[in-house]
Amino acid sequence: MTTARKDTDFLNGVPELLLLRLLARQPMHGYDLVQGIRLTTGGVLAFGEGSVYPVLHRLEAEGLVAGTREAVGGRTRVVYRIRPLGRKRLAAATSRWEQVAAAVAAALNGGGHAEPELG
């Protein structure tokens, strides 16, 4: 099993968070979003189009993003824009992610508490 495959075990919700964050910066089409995730995470995270488009379609169905067909670089592409409800979801998800990341970091660093006795 590759490392990328193992990463998906604990990355639930991360593609949504990253897509909303990128779209909060500027409208983008799917391929640019795939590349944006790879670039903004320094290559640590890379989601293929096969995992990004289903998330985009769900976000669109939930009214969090809107996709419109536009000419980009001589081709017609669906360009996604974040909607106000998407900005609210992004704020809530960012706050929650920061709490979870801090809690995991605390646990990995001993959390200031003695190690629990096991068994």
N, CA, C and O atoms as CSV, one atom per row, in Angstrom:
chain,resi,resn,atom,element,x,y,z
A,1,MET,N,N,0.857,-1.186,0.000
A,1,MET,CA,C,0.000,0.000,0.000
A,1,MET,C,C,0.896,1.239,0.000
A,1,MET,O,O,1.850,1.315,0.774
A,2,THR,N,N,0.594,2.201,-0.859
A,2,THR,CA,C,1.405,3.403,-0.947
A,2,THR,C,C,1.055,4.373,0.173
A,2,THR,O,O,-0.012,4.284,0.781
A,3,THR,N,N,1.972,5.300,0.433
A,3,THR,CA,C,1.731,6.296,1.473
A,3,THR,C,C,0.499,7.131,1.144
A,3,THR,O,O,-0.312,7.409,2.026
A,4,ALA,N,N,0.350,7.533,-0.118
A,4,ALA,CA,C,-0.805,8.341,-0.506
A,4,ALA,C,C,-2.106,7.609,-0.197
A,4,ALA,O,O,-3.078,8.232,0.231
A,5,ARG,N,N,-2.135,6.323,-0.403
A,5,ARG,CA,C,-3.336,5.540,-0.133
A,5,ARG,C,C,-3.603,5.498,1.366
A,5,ARG,O,O,-4.754,5.613,1.788
A,6,LYS,N,N,-2.579,5.337,2.163
A,6,LYS,CA,C,-2.745,5.317,3.613
A,6,LYS,C,C,-3.244,6.667,4.132
A,6,LYS,O,O,-4.036,6.721,5.073
A,7,ASP,N,N,-2.780,7.750,3.518
A,7,ASP,CA,C,-3.188,9.082,3.948
A,7,ASP,C,C,-4.694,9.264,3.903
A,7,ASP,O,O,-5.251,9.986,4.729
A,8,THR,N,N,-5.359,8.627,2.958
A,8,THR,CA,C,-6.800,8.822,2.833
A,8,THR,C,C,-7.551,8.310,4.047
A,8,THR,O,O,-8.689,8.716,4.282
A,9,ASP,N,N,-6.938,7.425,4.826
A,9,ASP,CA,C,-7.598,6.908,6.013
A,9,ASP,C,C,-7.913,8.000,7.032
A,9,ASP,O,O,-8.898,7.894,7.762
A,10,PHE,N,N,-7.092,9.043,7.092
A,10,PHE,CA,C,-7.353,10.090,8.081
A,10,PHE,C,C,-7.571,11.462,7.446
A,10,PHE,O,O,-7.524,12.481,8.134
A,11,LEU,N,N,-7.805,11.487,6.152
A,11,LEU,CA,C,-7.991,12.758,5.465
A,11,LEU,C,C,-9.441,13.073,5.115
A,11,LEU,O,O,-9.695,13.938,4.277
A,12,ASN,N,N,-10.380,12.399,5.732
A,12,ASN,CA,C,-11.791,12.709,5.462
A,12,ASN,C,C,-12.049,14.186,5.722
A,12,ASN,O,O,-11.690,14.718,6.772
A,13,GLY,N,N,-12.672,14.833,4.760
A,13,GLY,CA,C,-12.997,16.246,4.892
A,13,GLY,C,C,-11.916,17.191,4.423
A,13,GLY,O,O,-12.190,18.369,4.195
A,14,VAL,N,N,-10.682,16.706,4.271
A,14,VAL,CA,C,-9.587,17.580,3.867
A,14,VAL,C,C,-9.752,18.085,2.434
A,14,VAL,O,O,-9.542,19.274,2.191
A,15,PRO,N,N,-10.121,17.224,1.469
A,15,PRO,CA,C,-10.305,17.771,0.121
A,15,PRO,C,C,-11.335,18.905,0.086
A,15,PRO,O,O,-11.114,19.920,-0.574
A,16,GLU,N,N,-12.445,18.739,0.786
A,16,GLU,CA,C,-13.456,19.798,0.834
A,16,GLU,C,C,-12.875,21.079,1.403
A,16,GLU,O,O,-13.072,22.154,0.836
A,17,LEU,N,N,-12.174,20.982,2.495
A,17,LEU,CA,C,-11.583,22.148,3.144
A,17,LEU,C,C,-10.619,22.853,2.197
A,17,LEU,O,O,-10.664,24.076,2.064
A,18,LEU,N,N,-9.752,22.093,1.541
A,18,LEU,CA,C,-8.771,22.694,0.646
A,18,LEU,C,C,-9.422,23.298,-0.592
A,18,LEU,O,O,-9.011,24.366,-1.045
A,19,LEU,N,N,-10.429,22.630,-1.145
A,19,LEU,CA,C,-11.123,23.172,-2.306
A,19,LEU,C,C,-11.824,24.484,-1.966
A,19,LEU,O,O,-11.746,25.450,-2.725
A,20,LEU,N,N,-12.504,24.515,-0.832
A,20,LEU,CA,C,-13.178,25.751,-0.426
A,20,LEU,C,C,-12.162,26.869,-0.192
A,20,LEU,O,O,-12.411,28.022,-0.544
A,21,ARG,N,N,-11.030,26.529,0.395
A,21,ARG,CA,C,-9.999,27.548,0.655
A,21,ARG,C,C,-9.452,28.126,-0.637
A,21,ARG,O,O,-9.293,29.340,-0.766
A,22,LEU,N,N,-9.165,27.252,-1.593
A,22,LEU,CA,C,-8.663,27.724,-2.877
A,22,LEU,C,C,-9.699,28.577,-3.597
A,22,LEU,O,O,-9.359,29.606,-4.181
A,23,LEU,N,N,-10.953,28.158,-3.558
A,23,LEU,CA,C,-12.013,28.913,-4.226
A,23,LEU,C,C,-12.311,30.231,-3.517
A,23,LEU,O,O,-12.811,31.167,-4.141
A,24,ALA,N,N,-12.013,30.315,-2.230
A,24,ALA,CA,C,-12.182,31.583,-1.512
A,24,ALA,C,C,-11.170,32.609,-2.017
A,24,ALA,O,O,-11.408,33.814,-1.935
A,25,ARG,N,N,-10.050,32.131,-2.534
A,25,ARG,CA,C,-9.021,33.025,-3.075
A,25,ARG,C,C,-9.390,33.525,-4.461
A,25,ARG,O,O,-9.222,34.703,-4.777
A,26,GLN,N,N,-9.906,32.595,-5.302
A,26,GLN,CA,C,-10.259,32.971,-6.673
A,26,GLN,C,C,-11.048,31.849,-7.334
A,26,GLN,O,O,-10.915,30.688,-6.944
A,27,PRO,N,N,-11.866,32.179,-8.327
A,27,PRO,CA,C,-12.561,31.132,-9.080
A,27,PRO,C,C,-11.534,30.262,-9.817
A,27,PRO,O,O,-10.515,30.761,-10.294
A,28,MET,N,N,-11.811,28.973,-9.901
A,28,MET,CA,C,-10.882,28.047,-10.555
A,28,MET,C,C,-11.656,26.903,-11.189
A,28,MET,O,O,-12.774,26.590,-10.781
A,29,HIS,N,N,-11.048,26.285,-12.190
A,29,HIS,CA,C,-11.634,25.072,-12.767
A,29,HIS,C,C,-10.938,23.866,-12.145
A,29,HIS,O,O,-9.930,23.998,-11.451
A,30,GLY,N,N,-11.498,22.693,-12.407
A,30,GLY,CA,C,-11.062,21.474,-11.737
A,30,GLY,C,C,-9.583,21.183,-11.804
A,30,GLY,O,O,-8.968,20.896,-10.777
A,31,TYR,N,N,-8.989,21.249,-12.994
A,31,TYR,CA,C,-7.569,20.934,-13.122
A,31,TYR,C,C,-6.727,21.905,-12.307
A,31,TYR,O,O,-5.766,21.498,-11.654
A,32,ASP,N,N,-7.086,23.199,-12.341
A,32,ASP,CA,C,-6.344,24.180,-11.539
A,32,ASP,C,C,-6.485,23.892,-10.042
A,32,ASP,O,O,-5.547,24.119,-9.278
A,33,LEU,N,N,-7.634,23.402,-9.626
A,33,LEU,CA,C,-7.820,23.050,-8.218
A,33,LEU,C,C,-6.934,21.871,-7.828
A,33,LEU,O,O,-6.331,21.871,-6.755
A,34,VAL,N,N,-6.857,20.876,-8.692
A,34,VAL,CA,C,-5.977,19.724,-8.442
A,34,VAL,C,C,-4.535,20.201,-8.284
A,34,VAL,O,O,-3.837,19.807,-7.350
A,35,GLN,N,N,-4.103,21.053,-9.206
A,35,GLN,CA,C,-2.739,21.577,-9.144
A,35,GLN,C,C,-2.549,22.491,-7.930
A,35,GLN,O,O,-1.490,22.483,-7.304
A,36,GLY,N,N,-3.572,23.273,-7.604
A,36,GLY,CA,C,-3.493,24.172,-6.456
A,36,GLY,C,C,-3.293,23.430,-5.152
A,36,GLY,O,O,-2.523,23.865,-4.295
A,37,ILE,N,N,-3.980,22.315,-4.999
A,37,ILE,CA,C,-3.813,21.511,-3.778
A,37,ILE,C,C,-2.378,21.007,-3.692
A,37,ILE,O,O,-1.741,21.096,-2.642
A,38,ARG,N,N,-1.881,20.485,-4.790
A,38,ARG,CA,C,-0.516,19.958,-4.806
A,38,ARG,C,C,0.492,21.062,-4.491
A,38,ARG,O,O,1.403,20.861,-3.688
A,39,LEU,N,N,0.331,22.221,-5.117
A,39,LEU,CA,C,1.281,23.316,-4.922
A,39,LEU,C,C,1.204,23.926,-3.531
A,39,LEU,O,O,2.237,24.176,-2.910
A,40,THR,N,N,-0.010,24.170,-3.031
A,40,THR,CA,C,-0.135,24.826,-1.728
A,40,THR,C,C,0.265,23.926,-0.567
A,40,THR,O,O,0.552,24.411,0.528
A,41,THR,N,N,0.284,22.620,-0.801
A,41,THR,CA,C,0.712,21.695,0.269
A,41,THR,C,C,2.141,21.210,0.054
A,41,THR,O,O,2.588,20.267,0.707
A,42,GLY,N,N,2.848,21.851,-0.856
A,42,GLY,CA,C,4.226,21.465,-1.112
A,42,GLY,C,C,4.353,20.042,-1.623
A,42,GLY,O,O,5.381,19.395,-1.422
A,43,GLY,N,N,3.318,19.558,-2.279
A,43,GLY,CA,C,3.346,18.212,-2.828
A,43,GLY,C,C,3.034,17.115,-1.835
A,43,GLY,O,O,3.006,15.941,-2.203
A,44,VAL,N,N,2.799,17.474,-0.579
A,44,VAL,CA,C,2.482,16.471,0.439
A,44,VAL,C,C,1.127,15.845,0.168
A,44,VAL,O,O,0.942,14.640,0.341
A,45,LEU,N,N,0.183,16.668,-0.257
A,45,LEU,CA,C,-1.147,16.167,-0.598
A,45,LEU,C,C,-1.376,16.335,-2.088
A,45,LEU,O,O,-1.110,17.396,-2.654
A,46,ALA,N,N,-1.864,15.296,-2.707
A,46,ALA,CA,C,-2.182,15.343,-4.129
A,46,ALA,C,C,-3.424,14.499,-4.350
A,46,ALA,O,O,-3.395,13.282,-4.170
A,47,PHE,N,N,-4.501,15.137,-4.736
A,47,PHE,CA,C,-5.744,14.448,-5.030
A,47,PHE,C,C,-5.961,14.510,-6.527
A,47,PHE,O,O,-5.854,15.579,-7.127
A,48,GLY,N,N,-6.263,13.383,-7.133
A,48,GLY,CA,C,-6.530,13.346,-8.555
A,48,GLY,C,C,-7.895,13.901,-8.879
A,48,GLY,O,O,-8.729,14.117,-8.000
A,49,GLU,N,N,-8.103,14.126,-10.164
A,49,GLU,CA,C,-9.381,14.659,-10.618
A,49,GLU,C,C,-10.527,13.721,-10.250
A,49,GLU,O,O,-11.649,14.170,-10.016
A,50,GLY,N,N,-10.248,12.425,-10.200
A,50,GLY,CA,C,-11.271,11.450,-9.854
A,50,GLY,C,C,-11.788,11.583,-8.438
A,50,GLY,O,O,-12.891,11.125,-8.142
A,51,SER,N,N,-11.012,12.201,-7.551
A,51,SER,CA,C,-11.504,12.430,-6.194
A,51,SER,C,C,-11.953,13.874,-5.993
A,51,SER,O,O,-12.765,14.144,-5.108
A,52,VAL,N,N,-11.445,14.797,-6.788
A,52,VAL,CA,C,-11.802,16.210,-6.639
A,52,VAL,C,C,-13.175,16.512,-7.241
A,52,VAL,O,O,-13.977,17.219,-6.631
A,53,TYR,N,N,-13.449,15.981,-8.436
A,53,TYR,CA,C,-14.723,16.304,-9.086
A,53,TYR,C,C,-15.946,15.823,-8.308
A,53,TYR,O,O,-16.927,16.563,-8.236
A,54,PRO,N,N,-15.940,14.638,-7.729
A,54,PRO,CA,C,-17.111,14.270,-6.918
A,54,PRO,C,C,-17.345,15.223,-5.747
A,54,PRO,O,O,-18.491,15.521,-5.408
A,55,VAL,N,N,-16.265,15.703,-5.129
A,55,VAL,CA,C,-16.412,16.664,-4.030
A,55,VAL,C,C,-16.974,17.976,-4.570
A,55,VAL,O,O,-17.870,18.562,-3.962
A,56,LEU,N,N,-16.459,18.438,-5.700
A,56,LEU,CA,C,-16.976,19.671,-6.301
A,56,LEU,C,C,-18.461,19.542,-6.641
A,56,LEU,O,O,-19.238,20.466,-6.403
A,57,HIS,N,N,-18.846,18.404,-7.193
A,57,HIS,CA,C,-20.257,18.201,-7.547
A,57,HIS,C,C,-21.136,18.197,-6.302
A,57,HIS,O,O,-22.243,18.735,-6.324
A,58,ARG,N,N,-20.650,17.592,-5.215
A,58,ARG,CA,C,-21.409,17.587,-3.958
A,58,ARG,C,C,-21.519,18.997,-3.395
A,58,ARG,O,O,-22.591,19.413,-2.954
A,59,LEU,N,N,-20.403,19.739,-3.409
A,59,LEU,CA,C,-20.418,21.115,-2.909
A,59,LEU,C,C,-21.382,21.977,-3.719
A,59,LEU,O,O,-22.059,22.848,-3.173
A,60,GLU,N,N,-21.437,21.726,-5.024
A,60,GLU,CA,C,-22.356,22.468,-5.873
A,60,GLU,C,C,-23.802,22.101,-5.542
A,60,GLU,O,O,-24.664,22.976,-5.460
A,61,ALA,N,N,-24.063,20.817,-5.355
A,61,ALA,CA,C,-25.418,20.362,-5.017
A,61,ALA,C,C,-25.873,20.932,-3.673
A,61,ALA,O,O,-27.061,21.184,-3.474
A,62,GLU,N,N,-24.935,21.135,-2.756
A,62,GLU,CA,C,-25.253,21.688,-1.437
A,62,GLU,C,C,-25.339,23.214,-1.453
A,62,GLU,O,O,-25.647,23.817,-0.425
A,63,GLY,N,N,-25.076,23.845,-2.589
A,63,GLY,CA,C,-25.156,25.297,-2.693
A,63,GLY,C,C,-23.952,26.021,-2.131
A,63,GLY,O,O,-24.027,27.217,-1.852
A,64,LEU,N,N,-22.834,25.315,-1.956
A,64,LEU,CA,C,-21.636,25.928,-1.385
A,64,LEU,C,C,-20.742,26.549,-2.450
A,64,LEU,O,O,-20.025,27.514,-2.185
A,65,VAL,N,N,-20.789,25.994,-3.649
A,65,VAL,CA,C,-20.056,26.547,-4.782
A,65,VAL,C,C,-20.995,26.577,-5.981
A,65,VAL,O,O,-22.008,25.879,-6.012
A,66,ALA,N,N,-20.642,27.392,-6.964
A,66,ALA,CA,C,-21.403,27.452,-8.209
A,66,ALA,C,C,-20.429,27.251,-9.361
A,66,ALA,O,O,-19.357,27.855,-9.394
A,67,GLY,N,N,-20.805,26.415,-10.287
A,67,GLY,CA,C,-19.975,26.172,-11.458
A,67,GLY,C,C,-20.639,26.737,-12.698
A,67,GLY,O,O,-21.837,26.546,-12.906
A,68,THR,N,N,-19.864,27.437,-13.527
A,68,THR,CA,C,-20.371,27.975,-14.778
A,68,THR,C,C,-19.397,27.636,-15.901
A,68,THR,O,O,-18.183,27.641,-15.699
A,69,ARG,N,N,-19.928,27.345,-17.075
A,69,ARG,CA,C,-19.094,27.043,-18.242
A,69,ARG,C,C,-18.510,28.345,-18.767
A,69,ARG,O,O,-19.227,29.314,-19.018
A,70,GLU,N,N,-17.175,28.346,-18.927
A,70,GLU,CA,C,-16.483,29.529,-19.423
A,70,GLU,C,C,-15.348,29.091,-20.338
A,70,GLU,O,O,-14.829,27.981,-20.226
A,71,ALA,N,N,-14.978,29.983,-21.238
A,71,ALA,CA,C,-13.812,29.730,-22.089
A,71,ALA,C,C,-12.558,30.078,-21.295
A,71,ALA,O,O,-12.397,31.204,-20.824
A,72,VAL,N,N,-11.668,29.088,-21.155
A,72,VAL,CA,C,-10.414,29.275,-20.431
A,72,VAL,C,C,-9.309,28.702,-21.299
A,72,VAL,O,O,-9.299,27.506,-21.592
A,73,GLY,N,N,-8.379,29.553,-21.712
A,73,GLY,CA,C,-7.262,29.080,-22.518
A,73,GLY,C,C,-7.702,28.414,-23.812
A,73,GLY,O,O,-7.086,27.442,-24.249
A,74,GLY,N,N,-8.758,28.925,-24.428
A,74,GLY,CA,C,-9.239,28.371,-25.676
A,74,GLY,C,C,-10.110,27.135,-25.540
A,74,GLY,O,O,-10.530,26.558,-26.543
A,75,ARG,N,N,-10.383,26.725,-24.315
A,75,ARG,CA,C,-11.228,25.549,-24.062
A,75,ARG,C,C,-12.382,25.950,-23.162
A,75,ARG,O,O,-12.279,26.898,-22.384
A,76,THR,N,N,-13.475,25.222,-23.277
A,76,THR,CA,C,-14.607,25.458,-22.382
A,76,THR,C,C,-14.412,24.605,-21.143
A,76,THR,O,O,-14.235,23.390,-21.228
A,77,ARG,N,N,-14.447,25.253,-20.002
A,77,ARG,CA,C,-14.271,24.563,-18.725
A,77,ARG,C,C,-15.337,25.033,-17.746
A,77,ARG,O,O,-15.912,26.110,-17.902
A,78,VAL,N,N,-15.591,24.214,-16.741
A,78,VAL,CA,C,-16.482,24.635,-15.659
A,78,VAL,C,C,-15.610,25.333,-14.624
A,78,VAL,O,O,-14.699,24.732,-14.054
A,79,VAL,N,N,-15.900,26.602,-14.391
A,79,VAL,CA,C,-15.165,27.395,-13.412
A,79,VAL,C,C,-16.039,27.484,-12.163
A,79,VAL,O,O,-17.212,27.852,-12.233
A,80,TYR,N,N,-15.450,27.143,-11.028
A,80,TYR,CA,C,-16.180,27.122,-9.764
A,80,TYR,C,C,-15.880,28.378,-8.960
A,80,TYR,O,O,-14.755,28.877,-8.934
A,81,ARG,N,N,-16.938,28.876,-8.298
A,81,ARG,CA,C,-16.831,30.038,-7.412
A,81,ARG,C,C,-17.470,29.678,-6.085
A,81,ARG,O,O,-18.483,28.980,-6.033
A,82,ILE,N,N,-16.871,30.158,-5.028
A,82,ILE,CA,C,-17.446,29.900,-3.697
A,82,ILE,C,C,-18.646,30.827,-3.506
A,82,ILE,O,O,-18.636,31.977,-3.947
A,83,ARG,N,N,-19.659,30.316,-2.855
A,83,ARG,CA,C,-20.864,31.094,-2.561
A,83,ARG,C,C,-20.832,31.475,-1.078
A,83,ARG,O,O,-20.024,30.934,-0.323
A,84,PRO,N,N,-21.698,32.396,-0.653
A,84,PRO,CA,C,-21.698,32.813,0.753
A,84,PRO,C,C,-21.833,31.638,1.738
A,84,PRO,O,O,-21.170,31.620,2.775
A,85,LEU,N,N,-22.678,30.674,1.416
A,85,LEU,CA,C,-22.820,29.503,2.287
A,85,LEU,C,C,-21.515,28.701,2.339
A,85,LEU,O,O,-21.181,28.111,3.366
A,86,GLY,N,N,-20.793,28.688,1.232
A,86,GLY,CA,C,-19.499,28.022,1.190
A,86,GLY,C,C,-18.472,28.716,2.075
A,86,GLY,O,O,-17.647,28.064,2.714
A,87,ARG,N,N,-18.529,30.032,2.107
A,87,ARG,CA,C,-17.616,30.788,2.983
A,87,ARG,C,C,-17.899,30.481,4.457
A,87,ARG,O,O,-16.981,30.385,5.271
A,88,LYS,N,N,-19.178,30.331,4.780
A,88,LYS,CA,C,-19.540,29.966,6.159
A,88,LYS,C,C,-19.020,28.575,6.495
A,88,LYS,O,O,-18.463,28.356,7.571
A,89,ARG,N,N,-19.205,27.626,5.558
A,89,ARG,CA,C,-18.715,26.260,5.777
A,89,ARG,C,C,-17.199,26.273,5.921
A,89,ARG,O,O,-16.653,25.574,6.773
A,90,LEU,N,N,-16.512,27.065,5.093
A,90,LEU,CA,C,-15.058,27.161,5.160
A,90,LEU,C,C,-14.616,27.671,6.529
A,90,LEU,O,O,-13.685,27.119,7.115
A,91,ALA,N,N,-15.256,28.696,7.041
A,91,ALA,CA,C,-14.892,29.248,8.347
A,91,ALA,C,C,-15.085,28.202,9.445
A,91,ALA,O,O,-14.223,28.033,10.307
A,92,ALA,N,N,-16.211,27.507,9.409
A,92,ALA,CA,C,-16.480,26.489,10.433
A,92,ALA,C,C,-15.504,25.313,10.314
A,92,ALA,O,O,-14.990,24.824,11.320
A,93,ALA,N,N,-15.256,24.868,9.092
A,93,ALA,CA,C,-14.357,23.733,8.883
A,93,ALA,C,C,-12.923,24.089,9.252
A,93,ALA,O,O,-12.195,23.260,9.797
A,94,THR,N,N,-12.520,25.317,8.956
A,94,THR,CA,C,-11.165,25.760,9.311
A,94,THR,C,C,-10.998,25.775,10.826
A,94,THR,O,O,-9.990,25.299,11.348
A,95,SER,N,N,-11.976,26.315,11.522
A,95,SER,CA,C,-11.923,26.358,12.981
A,95,SER,C,C,-11.846,24.952,13.570
A,95,SER,O,O,-11.046,24.683,14.467
A,96,ARG,N,N,-12.677,24.074,13.060
A,96,ARG,CA,C,-12.681,22.692,13.566
A,96,ARG,C,C,-11.368,21.995,13.256
A,96,ARG,O,O,-10.820,21.292,14.105
A,97,TRP,N,N,-10.854,22.188,12.032
A,97,TRP,CA,C,-9.587,21.556,11.663
A,97,TRP,C,C,-8.462,22.037,12.581
A,97,TRP,O,O,-7.631,21.235,13.007
A,98,GLU,N,N,-8.428,23.317,12.885
A,98,GLU,CA,C,-7.400,23.858,13.777
A,98,GLU,C,C,-7.495,23.235,15.162
A,98,GLU,O,O,-6.472,22.943,15.780
A,99,GLN,N,N,-8.717,23.028,15.656
A,99,GLN,CA,C,-8.902,22.377,16.957
A,99,GLN,C,C,-8.398,20.939,16.922
A,99,GLN,O,O,-7.692,20.499,17.829
A,100,VAL,N,N,-8.764,20.208,15.868
A,100,VAL,CA,C,-8.357,18.812,15.745
A,100,VAL,C,C,-6.843,18.713,15.610
A,100,VAL,O,O,-6.213,17.886,16.268
A,101,ALA,N,N,-6.254,19.557,14.756
A,101,ALA,CA,C,-4.801,19.526,14.555
A,101,ALA,C,C,-4.062,19.832,15.853
A,101,ALA,O,O,-3.050,19.200,16.157
A,102,ALA,N,N,-4.563,20.798,16.617
A,102,ALA,CA,C,-3.934,21.138,17.891
A,102,ALA,C,C,-4.056,19.980,18.884
A,102,ALA,O,O,-3.114,19.691,19.622
A,103,ALA,N,N,-5.207,19.324,18.903
A,103,ALA,CA,C,-5.406,18.198,19.812
A,103,ALA,C,C,-4.502,17.028,19.443
A,103,ALA,O,O,-3.926,16.388,20.323
A,104,VAL,N,N,-4.375,16.747,18.156
A,104,VAL,CA,C,-3.499,15.655,17.719
A,104,VAL,C,C,-2.054,15.999,18.039
A,104,VAL,O,O,-1.310,15.145,18.521
A,105,ALA,N,N,-1.645,17.234,17.779
A,105,ALA,CA,C,-0.277,17.648,18.095
A,105,ALA,C,C,-0.007,17.518,19.593
A,105,ALA,O,O,1.063,17.062,19.997
A,106,ALA,N,N,-0.973,17.919,20.413
A,106,ALA,CA,C,-0.806,17.803,21.861
A,106,ALA,C,C,-0.656,16.344,22.266
A,106,ALA,O,O,0.192,16.010,23.092
A,107,ALA,N,N,-1.472,15.482,21.689
A,107,ALA,CA,C,-1.393,14.054,22.024
A,107,ALA,C,C,-0.058,13.461,21.587
A,107,ALA,O,O,0.536,12.662,22.311
A,108,LEU,N,N,0.412,13.847,20.409
A,108,LEU,CA,C,1.686,13.327,19.910
A,108,LEU,C,C,2.871,13.819,20.730
A,108,LEU,O,O,3.906,13.157,20.810
A,109,ASN,N,N,2.707,14.982,21.334
A,109,ASN,CA,C,3.775,15.558,22.151
A,109,ASN,C,C,3.601,15.270,23.636
A,109,ASN,O,O,4.257,15.893,24.471
A,110,GLY,N,N,2.740,14.350,23.964
A,110,GLY,CA,C,2.544,13.979,25.354
A,110,GLY,C,C,1.434,14.736,26.043
A,110,GLY,O,O,0.991,14.333,27.119
A,111,GLY,N,N,0.980,15.805,25.461
A,111,GLY,CA,C,-0.165,16.530,25.979
A,111,GLY,C,C,-0.004,17.101,27.379
A,111,GLY,O,O,-0.988,17.524,27.987
A,112,GLY,N,N,1.200,17.123,27.894
A,112,GLY,CA,C,1.414,17.660,29.231
A,112,GLY,C,C,0.913,16.737,30.341
A,112,GLY,O,O,0.937,17.107,31.515
A,113,HIS,N,N,0.469,15.564,29.979
A,113,HIS,CA,C,-0.044,14.602,30.952
A,113,HIS,C,C,0.804,13.343,30.879
A,113,HIS,O,O,1.472,13.073,29.880
A,114,ALA,N,N,0.760,12.605,31.935
A,114,ALA,CA,C,1.483,11.339,31.951
A,114,ALA,C,C,0.869,10.377,30.938
A,114,ALA,O,O,-0.329,10.443,30.661
A,115,GLU,N,N,1.673,9.502,30.396
A,115,GLU,CA,C,1.187,8.491,29.466
A,115,GLU,C,C,0.193,7.603,30.207
A,115,GLU,O,O,0.449,7.223,31.349
A,116,PRO,N,N,-0.939,7.260,29.581
A,116,PRO,CA,C,-1.906,6.404,30.254
A,116,PRO,C,C,-1.361,4.976,30.376
A,116,PRO,O,O,-0.608,4.495,29.528
A,117,GLU,N,N,-1.762,4.341,31.434
A,117,GLU,CA,C,-1.396,2.931,31.636
A,117,GLU,C,C,-2.262,2.087,30.723
A,117,GLU,O,O,-3.482,2.243,30.694
A,118,LEU,N,N,-1.651,1.222,30.002
A,118,LEU,CA,C,-2.386,0.328,29.109
A,118,LEU,C,C,-2.307,-1.085,29.635
A,118,LEU,O,O,-1.244,-1.558,30.036
A,119,GLY,N,N,-3.444,-1.750,29.630
A,119,GLY,CA,C,-3.556,-3.159,29.966
A,119,GLY,C,C,-3.014,-3.499,31.250
A,119,GLY,O,O,-3.050,-4.664,31.647
